[in-house]
């Protein structure tokens, strides 16, 4: 159940949202199914790219690994293991599928209109159910989901909420960054990552900040990414949907809590009810 009030920014710097699940690998899965599933999506999905597979994630709280569903042993074959990225005609949606993974990406631009979470969630549920039906028909199996994942990728261009490297410490007040530098030195770039538990042991939030250049326009920017993921807690949740909602809520609140109020004004903060 979502909080009745979720932070919402009218001009959010988000450029990509990803909803995904990790499921137990299917022993009878083969690469030919990737193309067949692409064709089953319809004419709006016009292009596809091969990509390296995403490694499976496990949840560790301190030194204790939280067990997920036991994995099956896969027989080695000559068939390459790959991930298929399927893009829609407009170029603002991407479905990613591999044996053990399913993701839906929304792609946009910083500060522009973006679809609200319920819209993306509805699309994710619809396309994942399509995968479930496809695998049930082709292999007579249903994917057993073991982990949910939500990612928000934000681009903070120079001359928006920051102008010089010295502004970074005040832009992210709760994060450990140098507010001063040693004598005779000048801060040029930054990269850092933080990990938090979603209490009580519901999952983890991974936060990353790095300084770089926009590949398209060559503008200088900060990349601020937040990923929440967690196991399916079958004592609490009936399916992965509650985890996706928790991930979205965690990221929305963390984005607000980790950034400065001056930036909130620039992005047009208001509460969603």
Residue pairs with C-beta under 8 A, 6 or more apart in sequence:
1 242
1 245
2 245
2 248
2 249
3 249
3 253
4 273
5 271
5 272
5 273
6 248
6 249
6 252
6 253
6 271
6 272
7 252
7 253
7 255
7 256
7 269
7 271
7 272
8 252
8 269
8 270
8 271
8 272
9 264
9 267
9 268
9 269
9 270
10 267
10 268
10 269
10 270
11 111
11 266
11 267
11 268
12 110
12 111
12 114
12 154
12 267
13 110
13 111
13 154
13 155
13 156
13 160
13 161
13 224
13 267
14 108
14 110
14 114
14 152
14 153
14 154
15 107
15 108
15 109
15 110
15 153
15 154
15 155
16 105
16 106
16 107
16 108
16 151
16 152
16 153
17 105
17 106
17 114
17 117
17 120
17 150
17 151
17 152
17 153
18 103
18 104
18 105
18 106
18 149
18 150
18 151
18 153
19 103
19 104
19 120
19 121
19 124
19 149
19 150
19 244
20 96
20 101
20 102
20 103
20 104
20 148
20 149
20 150
20 151
21 101
21 102
21 103
21 128
21 145
21 147
21 148
21 149
21 240
22 56
22 57
22 100
22 101
22 145
22 146
22 147
22 148
22 149
23 100
23 101
23 102
23 143
23 144
23 145
23 146
24 69
24 71
24 72
24 100
24 143
24 144
24 146
25 71
25 72
25 74
25 99
25 100
26 72
26 99
26 100
26 135
26 139
26 141
26 143
27 72
27 73
27 74
27 75
28 139
28 141
29 99
29 139
30 77
30 79
31 79
31 80
31 81
31 82
33 134
33 135
33 138
33 139
34 82
34 84
34 97
34 98
35 48
35 84
36 134
36 138
37 84
37 97
37 131
37 134
38 45
38 48
38 84
38 86
40 130
40 134
41 86
41 95
41 127
41 130
44 88
44 89
45 86
45 87
45 88
45 89
45 95
46 87
46 88
46 89
47 86
47 87
48 84
48 85
48 86
48 87
49 84
49 85
49 87
50 82
50 83
50 84
50 85
51 82
51 83
51 84
51 85
51 96
52 82
52 83
53 81
53 82
53 83
53 98
53 99
53 100
53 101
54 83
54 96
54 98
54 101
56 71
56 100
57 147
57 149
57 229
58 65
58 66
58 68
59 65
59 66
59 68
59 147
59 203
59 204
59 229
59 230
59 231
60 66
61 197
61 201
61 204
66 201
66 231
68 146
68 147
68 231
69 144
69 146
81 98
81 99
82 98
83 96
83 97
83 98
83 101
84 96
84 97
84 98
85 94
85 95
85 96
86 94
86 95
86 96
86 97
87 93
87 94
88 94
91 107
92 106
92 107
92 108
93 104
93 105
93 106
93 107
93 123
94 103
94 104
94 105
94 107
95 102
95 103
95 104
95 105
95 127
96 102
96 103
96 104
96 105
97 103
97 131
102 127
102 128
102 131
102 143
103 149
104 120
104 123
104 124
104 127
104 128
106 114
106 115
106 120
108 114
110 154
110 155
110 156
110 157
110 160
111 160
111 267
117 248
121 241
121 244
121 245
121 248
124 244
125 241
131 143
132 142
132 143
135 141
135 142
135 143
136 142
145 232
145 239
145 240
146 231
146 232
147 229
147 230
147 231
147 232
148 203
148 229
148 230
148 232
148 240
148 243
148 244
148 247
149 227
149 228
149 229
149 247
150 227
150 228
150 229
150 244
150 247
150 248
150 250
150 251
151 225
151 226
151 227
151 228
152 225
152 226
152 251
152 255
153 223
153 224
153 225
154 223
154 224
154 225
154 226
154 255
155 214
155 221
155 222
155 223
155 224
156 162
156 171
156 221
156 222
156 223
156 224
157 214
157 219
157 220
157 221
158 219
158 220
158 221
160 266
161 167
161 171
161 259
161 260
161 262
161 263
161 266
161 267
162 168
162 171
162 222
165 186
165 187
165 188
165 189
165 190
165 211
166 187
168 177
168 187
168 190
168 222
169 177
169 178
169 179
170 179
170 260
170 262
171 222
171 259
171 260
171 263
172 209
172 258
172 259
172 260
173 258
173 260
174 257
174 258
175 192
175 194
175 207
175 209
175 258
176 192
177 190
177 192
178 187
181 187
189 211
190 209
190 210
190 211
190 222
191 209
191 210
191 211
192 208
192 209
192 210
193 206
193 207
193 208
193 209
194 206
194 207
194 208
195 204
195 205
195 206
195 207
196 204
196 205
196 207
196 254
197 203
197 204
197 205
198 204
198 205
198 228
198 230
198 246
198 250
202 230
202 233
202 243
202 246
203 228
203 229
203 230
203 231
203 243
203 246
203 247
203 250
204 228
204 229
204 230
205 226
205 227
205 228
205 250
205 251
205 254
206 225
206 226
206 227
206 228
206 229
207 224
207 225
207 226
207 254
207 258
208 223
208 224
208 225
208 226
209 222
209 223
209 224
209 225
210 222
210 223
211 220
211 221
211 222
211 223
212 220
212 221
212 223
213 219
213 220
213 221
214 220
214 221
226 251
226 254
226 255
227 251
228 246
228 247
228 248
228 250
228 251
229 247
230 243
230 246
230 247
232 239
232 240
232 243
233 243
236 242
237 243
256 264
256 269
